[in-house]
Amino acid sequence: MKIAVDTRLSDLTPEQSKLLLERRPTDEARIRRTVQDILERVRTVGDEALREMAREYDGVTLSELEIPRARWRSALDAMDSAARRGWVRAARNIKAFHEAQIPPEVTLEVEPGVRLGRRAVPLRAVGVYAPGGRAAYPSSVLMGVVPARAAGVSEIVVCSPPGPAGEPPADVLAACEIAGASRLFALGGAGAIGAMAYGTEQVPRVDAVVGPGNQWVTEAKRQVAGTLRIDSPAGPSEVLVLADQSANPVRVAAELVAQAEHDPEAAVALVSWVPRVLDESRAQLEAQVAKTPRREIVESALAARGACLLAADRLEALTFAERYAAEHLALFTEDPRGDLETQTTAGTVFLGDSSSVAFGDYLTGANHVLPTAGRARSFSGLSTLDFLRFFTWQEATPAGAAGMSSDVQRLAESEGLPGHSAAAGARASSGDRIR
């Protein structure tokens, strides 16, 4: 088993630091050009371009782009009862946590007679991307659709790649029914992002696109971001585990395998300042990798972006975590709440080694659509706020207007705007009213 970087933190070379901290695609320029071409094809050709891409990239001929709602219901009816209970439970927790995030209206009288407010309203229509390919992700359907519903969005369009039968897996269809999606299209990759961003003959144009995806999807979201809102560039999965003497090496290794199995481009890293924990976790990792059914994917991820790093002490490890800005930060330490206070850049943080990232991926109710590749320094994870827009209102009473009039006149005149000055002057007296 090869791990890309296996050394002391203090011995990292500039090349190793760049690999770990930047986490950018190796062929970024090619991806950018290809995605630009795909988006332009979708924008100008529409549905026919989407059908061509399904044949080219997915190897299927689509008889229809949209999956009728009756098939969602059939998929849900056919779902194993235990699995159905689990997905319903997940949807319930996601709904509860995201409803709690809806902000109240802000109102404030900044001075006598001058009142301001800020109000949230839901977006009209949003698109949710649920990845496919190496695995099905009904969980991503729930993570996108349920918060949008909680925010009050009226139209929620889901796109997910078609399988060999020309439609997404049955669990994805069932998840659309559980979550309350409006429409589902068998579309994947950058083409799906373009379809939702620009609209086609069948796919409606939306006001925001959210959801995780591979490098092509992430780049497509980045390129359409000037056309509509996106949540964050959420690319291949990643986890950084900080482990001290209290951590269980079996659990540490399991966290690394769990995220590495997503994608050969996944980034997984372990940092410890306890040599024994690092050694035992590395041994457990090798044993678990040998047994996992997704061994090839896990080994590829470890060889490309895996890391086992020995820190000099707790402070050095926590400082590295701030620089790494992980999608998932697992604090498997004696005082995870104390360590949490030192961290500001992670997408989400798991406190203690009982708190597996897998719980957050599915069931806790927190969102698993999170910024990757260090973008947690700038972006937040998907939340109810991504489905809301805000506007302000302003009200001045006659007395409040009169109190502002002279100052606004002087300010407007200093900027050479006589019309503004006149408009303010017309309110100079609280008694000047047309009757």
Sequence and secondary structure as in RCSB ss.txt:
>XXXX:A:sequence
MKIAVDTRLSDLTPEQSKLLLERRPTDEARIRRTVQDILERVRTVGDEALREMAREYDGVTLSELEIPRARWRSA
LDAMDSAARRGWVRAARNIKAFHEAQIPPEVTLEVEPGVRLGRRAVPLRAVGVYAPGGRAAYPSSVLMGVVPARA
AGVSEIVVCSPPGPAGEPPADVLAACEIAGASRLFALGGAGAIGAMAYGTEQVPRVDAVVGPGNQWVTEAKRQVA
GTLRIDSPAGPSEVLVLADQSANPVRVAAELVAQAEHDPEAAVALVSWVPRVLDESRAQLEAQVAKTPRREIVES
ALAARGACLLAADRLEALTFAERYAAEHLALFTEDPRGDLETQTTAGTVFLGDSSSVAFGDYLTGANHVLPTAGR
ARSFSGLSTLDFLRFFTWQEATPAGAAGMSSDVQRLAESEGLPGHSAAAGARASSGDRIR
>XXXX:A:secstr
   SEEEEGGG  HHHHHHHHH   TTHHHHHHHHHHHHHHHHHHTHHHHHHHIIIII    S SB  HHHHHHH
HHHS HHHHHHHHHHHHHHHHHHHTT    EEEEEETTEEEEEEEEE SEEEEE   SSS  HHHHHHHHHHHHH
HT SEEEEE    TTSS  HHHHHHHHHHT SEEE   HHHHHHHHHH  SSS   SEEE    HHHHHHHHHHT
TTSEE     S EEEEEE TTS HHHHHHHHHHHHTT TT EEEEEES HHHHHHHHHHHHHHHHH TTHHHHHH
HHHHH EEEE SSHHHHHHHHHHH  SEEEEESS HHHHHTT  S SEEEESTTS HHHHHHTSSS      TTG
GGT     GGGGEEEEEEEEE HHHHHHHHHHHHHHHHHTT HHHHHHHHTTSSTT    
